[in-house]
Amino acid sequence: MKKIGIVITDGVGFRNFVLSEFLTEISKAYNQVVIYSGLPQENYKEITLPENIEVKELEIFTESRITWFYRKLKEVAHMTLHKNYYGINNNLKRGYPKKNTKRGILTKIAYKIAGIYHTEKAINKYEKLQFNSFKNNTITQRYLSILKESKPDLLFFTHQRPPYLAPFLYCANVLKIHTTSFIFSWDNLASKGRMMGSFNSYLVWSDLMKKELIHFYPNTIPENVKVIGTPQFEPYVMEQYKTQKSNFFQKFNLDASKKVICYSCADAGIGANDAVHIASVMQYINNNPKLNLQLLVRTSPAEDGLRFEPLKEKFPEIKWNIPKWKLARNNHVESWSQRIPSIEDVIDLRSILEFSSLNINMCSTMGLDFMLFNKPVIYTVFGNETNDLYNDQLFLNYVHLEYVIDSKAVAIAKDETELHAYLTEALEQPELRKENREALIKLEISKTLKGTSNRMAKTLMKWS
């Protein structure tokens, strides 16, 4: 009798591991499956779960000041150790406080200590202090009771970073339960802070990601890192999410006689130039009426799209896709993580990927989504250090995007002239960068989409 515990932390994890084939495959491999959910339990009622799957909602852990300090110290030390990576160094600089609030002063102290002591040994010491600081916390003790009662053979974390789940990882370590984590996104290792803790084994997207993991976490045993691809894109090869082209045009009130350009937005924090980019696309469309083009804008699932109201008034002809993700609750330390996708949105997104002619975005993972459907992709980065726009060109220095740039799979438009030229290229020669796109997909996702969840289930079973 084998039992697995699966920790689903947020809405994106819900999409990747609940709305993919993962639960079907994992329920075949194990006798019992327990989902330890960072989302409200009621959200699973809309899904038909296999009979051997049980859902347990986790109470929300809130860090004390001392726990927060040690966690911050660990993260800053990790970033200091690896600050030769542009993305990490950029986040390190951005994190330094400008004000002398209580938290600001503590953060400055963490920066001071980490600036001196930031070896891997020191980082592990900070993590031990962090874990010791919450081991007697009421929520931690309840987590311990839950795991003692469930007794899973393996505990699988679907995301390696959320700090509010560190006590759950600690409890698994106390009970000597084998822990495994999936590395959540393509940019997490080379541009983000430290993971919530160390795991016994890891599942990664690609050979490239495995190499990065071992570099940033040198205590990792290479044999305990398995390349399986990612379930993030698996819904694109699942029959239940497919739809007809006519339904796509009808759903978004599009003109079936025109080609569709899709602009996919970043979240408000880094997508400050979205409106500028969108207006430039509309200028191209209006300047070239004979091309029969129309624009569909998909906003970020992390927001409600209200910031685009002035743009809607200026360009009423733009069609909009506001992702159907519902906010499960507000009382959470990371409220954005509680936005949960609907099945309808997965169908909508897949149809956009399949039936749009090309995609424009600001250095987003969405570029990979469109490339999986062999669609041309343009990155718009109009902002720099000298103009009045948000400096989105700085992201081009991030390691994961350097691979994209070097691959030549994506056109990089740094101003309106370049964007309009690349739009013409994509419309007139959509296959021009096809081989480059295929090579980039192979680099970033080393396994086929079909069978991803089956590979994951088999690998996890071997570790149980």
C-alpha positions as CSV (number, residue, x, y, z in Angstrom):
1,M,0.0,0.0,0.0
2,K,1.7,3.2,-1.2
3,K,0.5,6.7,-0.2
4,I,1.6,10.0,-1.6
5,G,1.0,13.5,-0.2
6,I,0.8,16.3,-2.8
7,V,1.2,19.9,-1.7
8,I,-0.7,22.3,-4.0
9,T,0.1,25.9,-3.1
10,D,-1.6,28.2,-5.5
11,G,-3.8,28.8,-8.5
12,V,-1.1,28.2,-11.0
13,G,-0.3,24.9,-9.3
14,F,-4.0,24.1,-9.4
15,R,-4.0,24.5,-13.2
16,N,-0.8,22.6,-13.6
17,F,-1.5,19.6,-11.4
18,V,-5.3,19.4,-11.1
19,L,-6.4,20.5,-14.6
20,S,-3.8,18.4,-16.3
21,E,-3.6,14.6,-16.4
22,F,-1.5,14.5,-13.2
23,L,-4.2,13.4,-10.7
24,T,-5.4,10.7,-13.0
25,E,-2.0,9.3,-13.4
26,I,-0.9,9.6,-9.8
27,S,-4.1,7.9,-8.6
28,K,-3.3,4.9,-10.8
29,A,0.3,4.7,-9.5
30,Y,-0.6,5.0,-5.7
31,N,-3.2,3.3,-3.6
32,Q,-3.9,6.5,-1.7
33,V,-3.4,10.1,-2.6
34,V,-3.7,13.0,-0.1
35,I,-3.8,16.6,-1.5
36,Y,-2.6,19.0,1.2
37,S,-4.1,22.2,-0.2
38,G,-3.0,25.8,0.3
39,L,-6.3,26.7,-1.4
40,P,-9.7,26.4,0.1
41,Q,-11.0,22.8,0.0
42,E,-14.3,23.8,-1.6
43,N,-12.5,24.6,-4.9
44,Y,-11.9,20.9,-5.6
45,K,-15.7,20.2,-5.5
46,E,-16.0,21.4,-9.1
47,I,-13.5,18.7,-10.2
48,T,-14.3,15.0,-10.4
49,L,-11.5,13.5,-8.4
50,P,-10.5,9.8,-8.5
51,E,-12.0,7.9,-5.6
52,N,-8.6,7.3,-3.9
53,I,-7.9,11.0,-3.6
54,E,-8.5,12.9,-0.4
55,V,-8.2,16.7,0.1
56,K,-7.0,18.3,3.3
57,E,-7.0,22.1,3.5
58,L,-3.9,23.5,5.3
59,E,-4.2,26.3,7.8
60,I,-2.5,29.4,6.8
61,F,0.9,29.9,8.5
62,T,2.0,33.5,9.2
63,E,5.6,34.2,10.0
64,S,6.7,35.8,13.2
65,R,9.1,38.6,13.1
66,I,12.1,36.4,14.0
67,T,11.1,33.7,11.5
68,W,10.7,36.4,8.8
69,F,14.2,37.8,9.7
70,Y,16.0,34.5,9.4
71,R,14.2,33.7,6.2
72,K,15.1,37.1,4.8
73,L,18.7,36.6,5.9
74,K,18.8,33.3,4.1
75,E,17.4,34.7,0.9
76,V,19.6,37.8,0.8
77,A,22.7,35.6,1.5
78,H,21.7,33.3,-1.4
79,M,21.3,36.3,-3.7
80,T,24.6,37.9,-2.5
81,L,26.4,34.6,-3.2
82,H,25.0,34.5,-6.8
83,K,24.9,38.2,-7.5
84,N,27.0,37.8,-10.6
85,Y,23.7,36.7,-12.2
86,Y,22.0,39.8,-13.5
87,G,18.4,38.8,-12.5
88,I,19.4,37.8,-9.0
89,N,21.5,41.0,-8.5
90,N,18.6,43.1,-9.8
91,N,16.2,41.6,-7.3
92,L,18.9,42.0,-4.6
93,K,19.2,45.7,-5.3
94,R,15.4,46.2,-5.6
95,G,14.9,44.5,-2.2
96,Y,17.1,47.0,-0.3
97,P,14.7,49.2,1.7
98,K,14.6,53.0,1.2
99,K,12.8,53.8,4.5
100,N,13.8,53.1,8.1
101,T,10.7,51.4,9.2
102,K,11.1,48.6,11.8
103,R,11.1,46.0,9.0
104,G,13.3,48.2,6.8
105,I,15.9,48.4,9.6
106,L,15.8,44.6,10.1
107,T,16.2,44.1,6.3
108,K,19.2,46.4,6.3
109,I,20.7,44.4,9.1
110,A,20.1,41.2,7.1
111,Y,21.8,42.8,4.1
112,K,24.8,43.8,6.3
113,I,25.2,40.3,7.8
114,A,24.7,38.6,4.4
115,G,27.2,40.9,2.8
116,I,29.9,39.4,5.0
117,Y,28.6,35.8,5.6
118,H,27.1,34.3,2.4
119,T,28.7,31.0,1.9
120,E,26.6,27.9,1.3
121,K,27.4,26.8,4.8
122,A,26.2,30.1,6.2
123,I,23.0,30.0,4.2
124,N,22.2,26.5,5.6
125,K,22.9,27.8,9.1
126,Y,20.3,30.6,8.5
127,E,17.8,28.1,7.3
128,K,18.3,26.0,10.4
129,L,17.7,29.1,12.6
130,Q,14.6,29.9,10.5
131,F,13.2,26.3,11.0
132,N,14.0,26.3,14.7
133,S,12.1,29.6,15.1
134,F,8.8,28.1,14.1
135,K,9.1,24.5,15.2
136,N,7.0,25.2,18.3
137,N,4.4,27.3,16.5
138,T,0.8,26.2,16.9
139,I,0.3,25.8,13.1
140,T,3.6,23.9,12.8
141,Q,2.4,21.4,15.5
142,R,-0.9,21.0,13.7
143,Y,1.0,20.3,10.4
144,L,3.0,17.7,12.4
145,S,-0.2,16.0,13.6
146,I,-1.7,16.0,10.1
147,L,1.4,14.2,8.6
148,K,1.6,11.8,11.6
149,E,-2.0,10.8,10.9
150,S,-1.7,10.6,7.1
151,K,1.7,8.9,7.0
152,P,2.5,9.4,3.3
153,D,5.4,7.5,1.9
154,L,6.5,10.6,-0.1
155,L,5.5,14.3,0.1
156,F,5.5,16.1,-3.2
157,F,5.6,19.9,-3.3
158,T,4.4,21.3,-6.6
159,H,6.3,24.6,-5.9
160,Q,9.7,25.0,-4.3
161,R,9.4,28.6,-3.1
162,P,6.4,29.6,-0.9
163,P,7.9,30.5,2.5
164,Y,4.6,30.0,4.3
165,L,4.9,26.2,3.6
166,A,8.4,25.9,5.1
167,P,6.9,24.6,8.4
168,F,5.2,21.7,6.4
169,L,8.5,20.8,4.9
170,Y,10.1,21.0,8.4
171,C,7.5,18.5,9.7
172,A,8.1,16.1,6.9
173,N,11.9,16.2,7.7
174,V,11.1,15.6,11.4
175,L,9.1,12.5,10.5
176,K,11.7,11.4,7.9
177,I,9.3,11.5,5.0
178,H,10.9,11.6,1.6
179,T,10.3,15.1,0.1
180,T,10.3,16.0,-3.6
181,S,9.8,19.3,-5.2
182,F,8.9,20.4,-8.8
183,I,10.8,23.5,-9.9
184,F,7.9,25.7,-10.8
185,S,9.0,28.0,-13.6
186,W,11.8,28.5,-16.1
187,D,13.2,31.6,-14.4
188,N,13.0,30.5,-10.8
189,L,16.5,29.4,-10.3
190,A,18.6,32.0,-12.0
191,S,16.6,35.1,-11.0
192,K,14.7,34.4,-7.7
193,G,15.7,34.0,-4.1
194,R,16.3,30.9,-2.1
195,M,13.9,27.9,-2.1
196,M,11.8,27.3,1.0
197,G,14.2,24.6,2.1
198,S,16.1,21.6,0.8
199,F,14.3,18.5,-0.6
200,N,15.5,14.9,-1.0
201,S,14.8,14.9,-4.7
202,Y,13.6,17.2,-7.6
203,L,11.6,17.1,-10.8
204,V,12.7,19.6,-13.4
205,W,11.6,20.8,-16.9
206,S,14.9,20.2,-18.8
207,D,18.5,19.2,-18.8
208,L,19.3,22.9,-18.6
209,M,17.2,23.3,-15.5
210,K,18.9,20.3,-13.9
211,K,22.3,21.9,-14.5
212,E,21.1,25.2,-13.0
213,L,19.7,23.5,-9.9
214,I,22.9,21.7,-9.2
215,H,24.8,24.9,-9.6
216,F,22.7,27.0,-7.3
217,Y,22.2,24.2,-4.7
218,P,25.6,22.4,-4.7
219,N,24.5,19.9,-2.0
220,T,22.0,18.5,-4.4
221,I,22.7,14.9,-5.5
222,P,22.5,14.8,-9.3
223,E,21.0,11.3,-9.4
224,N,18.0,12.7,-7.4
225,V,17.1,15.2,-10.0
226,K,14.9,13.9,-12.8
227,V,14.0,15.6,-16.1
228,I,10.3,15.1,-16.8
229,G,9.1,18.2,-18.7
230,T,6.3,20.3,-17.2
231,P,2.6,19.7,-16.7
232,Q,2.1,23.5,-17.3
233,F,1.6,22.8,-21.0
234,E,0.0,19.3,-20.9
235,P,-3.6,20.6,-21.2
236,Y,-2.7,21.7,-24.8
237,V,-2.6,18.0,-25.9
238,M,-5.7,17.0,-23.9
239,E,-8.9,16.5,-25.9
240,Q,-11.2,18.0,-23.4
241,Y,-9.7,21.5,-23.8
242,K,-9.8,21.6,-27.6
243,T,-12.4,23.7,-29.4
244,Q,-13.4,24.7,-33.0
245,K,-12.1,27.8,-34.7
246,S,-15.6,29.0,-35.3
247,N,-16.2,28.8,-31.5
248,F,-13.1,30.8,-30.9
249,F,-14.2,33.7,-33.2
250,Q,-17.7,33.7,-31.8
251,K,-16.5,33.6,-28.1
252,F,-14.4,36.7,-28.4
253,N,-16.6,38.5,-31.0
254,L,-13.9,38.4,-33.6
255,D,-14.2,38.8,-37.4
256,A,-13.6,35.4,-39.0
257,S,-12.3,37.1,-42.2
258,K,-9.4,38.8,-40.3
259,K,-6.2,37.5,-38.8
260,V,-5.8,37.7,-35.1
261,I,-2.8,39.2,-33.3
262,C,-2.7,38.4,-29.6
263,Y,-1.1,40.6,-27.1
264,S,-0.7,38.9,-23.7
265,C,-0.1,41.2,-20.8
266,A,2.3,41.0,-17.9
267,D,1.1,41.8,-14.4
268,A,0.9,45.4,-13.4
269,G,4.2,45.3,-11.5
270,I,6.4,44.7,-14.6
271,G,3.9,45.3,-17.4
272,A,3.7,49.1,-16.9
273,N,4.4,49.6,-20.7
274,D,1.6,47.2,-21.8
275,A,-0.7,50.0,-22.8
276,V,2.1,51.7,-24.8
277,H,2.9,48.4,-26.7
278,I,-0.8,47.8,-27.4
279,A,-1.3,51.3,-28.8
280,S,1.6,50.7,-31.1
281,V,0.1,47.5,-32.3
282,M,-3.2,49.3,-33.0
283,Q,-1.3,51.9,-35.0
284,Y,0.2,49.2,-37.2
285,I,-3.3,47.7,-37.7
286,N,-4.8,51.0,-38.6
287,N,-2.0,51.9,-40.9
288,N,-2.4,48.6,-42.8
289,P,-6.1,48.1,-43.4
290,K,-5.6,45.9,-46.4
291,L,-3.9,43.3,-44.2
292,N,-7.2,42.6,-42.4
293,L,-5.9,42.4,-38.9
294,Q,-7.6,42.5,-35.5
295,L,-6.2,42.6,-31.9
296,L,-7.1,40.3,-29.0
297,V,-5.6,41.3,-25.7
298,R,-5.3,38.7,-22.9
299,T,-4.7,40.3,-19.5
300,S,-2.7,38.7,-16.7
301,P,-4.6,36.2,-14.5
302,A,-3.1,38.0,-11.5
303,E,-5.2,41.1,-12.0
304,D,-8.7,42.3,-13.0
305,G,-7.7,44.4,-16.0
306,L,-9.2,47.7,-14.7
307,R,-5.9,49.5,-15.5
308,F,-6.8,49.2,-19.2
309,E,-10.1,51.1,-19.1
310,P,-8.6,54.3,-20.7
311,L,-7.2,52.1,-23.5
312,K,-10.6,50.5,-24.0
313,E,-12.2,53.9,-24.5
314,K,-9.5,54.9,-27.0
315,F,-9.6,51.7,-29.0
316,P,-13.1,50.2,-28.7
317,E,-12.3,47.8,-31.6
318,I,-9.9,45.8,-29.4
319,K,-11.2,42.5,-28.2
320,W,-10.4,41.5,-24.6
321,N,-9.9,38.2,-22.8
322,I,-10.0,38.7,-19.0
323,P,-8.9,35.3,-17.7
324,K,-11.6,33.6,-15.7
325,W,-9.7,33.1,-12.5
326,K,-11.6,33.6,-9.3
327,L,-10.2,34.9,-6.0
328,A,-10.7,32.1,-3.5
329,R,-10.0,34.3,-0.4
330,N,-8.5,37.5,0.7
331,N,-7.0,36.7,4.1
332,H,-3.8,35.2,2.9
333,V,-0.2,36.3,3.2
334,E,0.1,36.1,-0.7
335,S,-3.4,36.9,-1.9
336,W,-2.4,36.8,-5.6
337,S,-1.7,33.0,-5.1
338,Q,-5.3,32.4,-4.2
339,R,-6.6,33.2,-7.7
340,I,-7.8,29.9,-9.2
341,P,-8.4,29.2,-12.9
342,S,-11.6,27.8,-14.4
343,I,-11.8,25.0,-16.9
344,E,-13.3,27.5,-19.3
345,D,-10.2,29.6,-19.1
346,V,-7.9,26.7,-20.0
347,I,-10.2,26.1,-23.1
348,D,-10.1,29.9,-23.9
349,L,-6.3,30.0,-23.6
350,R,-5.7,27.0,-25.7
351,S,-8.0,28.4,-28.5
352,I,-6.1,31.7,-28.4
353,L,-2.8,29.8,-28.9
354,E,-4.1,27.7,-31.7
355,F,-6.1,30.2,-33.7
356,S,-4.1,33.5,-33.3
357,S,-1.6,34.2,-36.1
358,L,1.1,35.6,-33.8
359,N,1.8,36.7,-30.2
360,I,3.3,39.8,-28.7
361,N,4.3,40.0,-25.0
362,M,6.9,41.5,-22.7
363,C,9.4,38.7,-22.1
364,S,6.7,36.3,-20.8
365,T,6.6,32.5,-20.5
366,M,3.6,32.9,-22.8
367,G,6.1,33.0,-25.6
368,L,6.7,29.3,-25.0
369,D,3.0,28.6,-25.0
370,F,2.6,30.1,-28.5
371,M,5.8,28.5,-29.8
372,L,4.3,25.1,-28.9
373,F,1.7,25.9,-31.5
374,N,4.4,27.1,-34.0
375,K,3.3,30.7,-33.8
376,P,5.7,33.7,-34.3
377,V,6.5,35.6,-31.1
378,I,7.6,39.2,-30.6
379,Y,8.9,40.5,-27.3
380,T,8.2,44.3,-26.8
381,V,10.6,46.1,-24.6
382,F,10.2,49.8,-25.3
383,G,11.5,51.1,-21.9
384,N,15.2,51.8,-21.1
385,E,17.3,53.8,-18.7
386,T,17.1,57.0,-20.8
387,N,13.4,57.4,-21.9
388,D,10.4,58.0,-19.7
389,L,9.1,54.5,-19.8
390,Y,9.4,51.7,-17.3
391,N,12.8,50.1,-18.0
392,D,11.7,46.7,-19.3
393,Q,14.8,46.2,-21.4
394,L,16.7,45.3,-18.2
395,F,14.9,41.9,-18.3
396,L,16.9,41.1,-21.5
397,N,19.9,40.6,-19.2
398,Y,18.3,37.8,-17.2
399,V,19.9,34.4,-17.9
400,H,16.7,32.6,-19.0
401,L,16.0,35.4,-21.5
402,E,19.6,35.4,-22.8
403,Y,18.9,31.8,-24.0
404,V,15.8,33.1,-25.8
405,I,17.7,36.0,-27.4
406,D,20.6,33.7,-28.5
407,S,18.2,31.2,-30.0
408,K,16.7,33.9,-32.3
409,A,13.4,32.1,-31.8
410,V,11.8,35.4,-30.8
411,A,12.0,38.9,-32.4
412,I,13.0,41.6,-29.8
413,A,11.3,45.0,-30.5
414,K,12.9,47.8,-28.6
415,D,10.8,50.6,-30.2
416,E,7.8,51.1,-32.4
417,T,9.8,51.0,-35.7
418,E,11.2,47.6,-34.8
419,L,7.8,46.3,-33.6
420,H,6.2,47.2,-36.9
421,A,9.0,45.7,-38.9
422,Y,8.7,42.4,-36.9
423,L,5.0,42.4,-37.3
424,T,5.4,42.5,-41.1
425,E,8.0,39.7,-40.8
426,A,5.7,37.5,-38.7
427,L,2.7,38.0,-41.0
428,E,4.6,37.6,-44.3
429,Q,7.0,34.8,-43.2
430,P,5.4,33.0,-40.2
431,E,7.8,30.0,-40.7
432,L,11.0,32.0,-40.8
433,R,12.0,31.2,-37.2
434,K,10.3,27.8,-37.0
435,E,13.5,25.8,-36.5
436,N,14.7,28.3,-33.9
437,R,11.5,28.0,-32.0
438,E,11.7,24.2,-32.1
439,A,15.3,24.3,-30.8
440,L,14.3,26.7,-27.9
441,I,11.4,24.4,-26.9
442,K,13.8,21.4,-26.9
443,L,16.2,23.4,-24.7
444,E,13.6,24.6,-22.2
445,I,11.2,21.6,-22.2
446,S,13.3,18.5,-22.7
447,K,10.4,16.0,-22.9
448,T,7.2,15.7,-25.0
449,L,4.0,17.2,-23.7
450,K,2.1,14.0,-24.1
451,G,2.9,11.7,-21.2
452,T,4.3,14.3,-18.9
453,S,2.0,13.3,-15.9
454,N,2.7,9.6,-16.5
455,R,6.5,10.3,-16.4
456,M,6.0,12.2,-13.1
457,A,3.9,9.5,-11.5
458,K,6.4,6.8,-12.4
459,T,9.4,8.8,-11.1
460,L,7.6,9.7,-7.9
461,M,6.7,6.1,-7.3
462,K,10.4,5.0,-7.6
463,W,11.3,7.4,-4.8
464,S,8.5,6.2,-2.5
